[in-house]
């Protein structure tokens, strides 16, 4: 049976210059089970490399994800029950601050 192979469409700014390692592979290797840390790493790895995207913008996005993860870990370790109740109720909210941050960054870019 022949295996279907999809062509890789990874943009250059997500591929390392020296070893050709994709940011996605680095994240999978180190933070496979943590969305916020993995996303922050990805933003830092591509910072200043994406065309028409200032380095400061990617750094701000990485910081936003790190702050969100720090908040998540703080609540989680403080009291698991309280954390669960907060997490469940906040999941019903439309805006957790991340969308607002992304909107502000995009306005700065324009």
N, C-alpha and C positions, 0 to 999 in steps of 0.2 A: 504494500500500500504506500502510495506517495504522500509525503507530508507537505502540506500547504505552508509556504513561507511568505509572509507579508513583507513588503519592502519597508525598511526603516526610514521614517520621515522626521528624524530628530533634527531640529535646527542646530546650526553650528554653535550657537551660544550656550547650548546645553552639553557640549562635548569638550573635554579637557584637551589642551593643546599638546601636552607632552606624551601622554599615554593613550589618548583617545577614549577615555572612560566617560560614559554618559552619566550626567547628574542623577538620573533615575536609578542607575545601578548602584551608585554610592549610597543613595537614600535607602534602597532595598537592603543593602548590606548592613547598614548601621541603624536605621530607624524604621524598619518595615512596619512596625505596629504602632507608630505614633504619627498621625497626620500633621499636627502642628510643627513638630520638630523636623520632620521630613520636608515639609514645605518651606520652612525657614532655611534649611540647608540648601535647598534648590535655589531659592532667591539669592542667597549669598554666593553660590557657585556661579550664577549667571550675571551677578551685579556688574554693570558697566559694559556688558558684552552684547546685549540685545540692542539692535539699531533703534535710534530715537527714543531710548529709554534710559534716563539718567541713573547712575549708580545709586544716588541717594534714594530714589524711588524704590529700588529693590531692597535696599537696607531698611527703609521704613516698613515695607511689607514683611520682611523677615522679623523685625522687632515686634510687629503687631501679632504675628503668629507665636512668637516666644512669650509675649505677655499673656496671650490667651492660654497657652499651655501652663504657664506658671500659676495663673489663676485656677485653672483646672486642677493642677496637682495640689495646690494649697487647700482648696475645698475638699478634695478627695481625702487628703490625709487628716484634715481637721476632724471630720466626723462623717463616716461613710453614709449614715442615714440622712443627715442633713444635706450632704452632697447629692445624694440620689434624688431627694425631693427637689432641690434647687435645679438640678440638671434636667429633670423631667418637666418642671414648670417652665424653665427658660427655653426648652426645645420648642415650645408652642409659640414663642415670640418670633416675629418675622425678622427683626434686625438685632443682631448681637454685637453690633459695633464694627465688625469686619467689613460689611458692605459699605458702611459710611466711610470708613478709612479708604477703601478702594475708590469710592467716588471722589473724595477729596484729593487723592493722589492724581487721579485722572484729570481733575480740573486744573491742578498745578501744571500738569504736563501740557495742556492745551494753551 
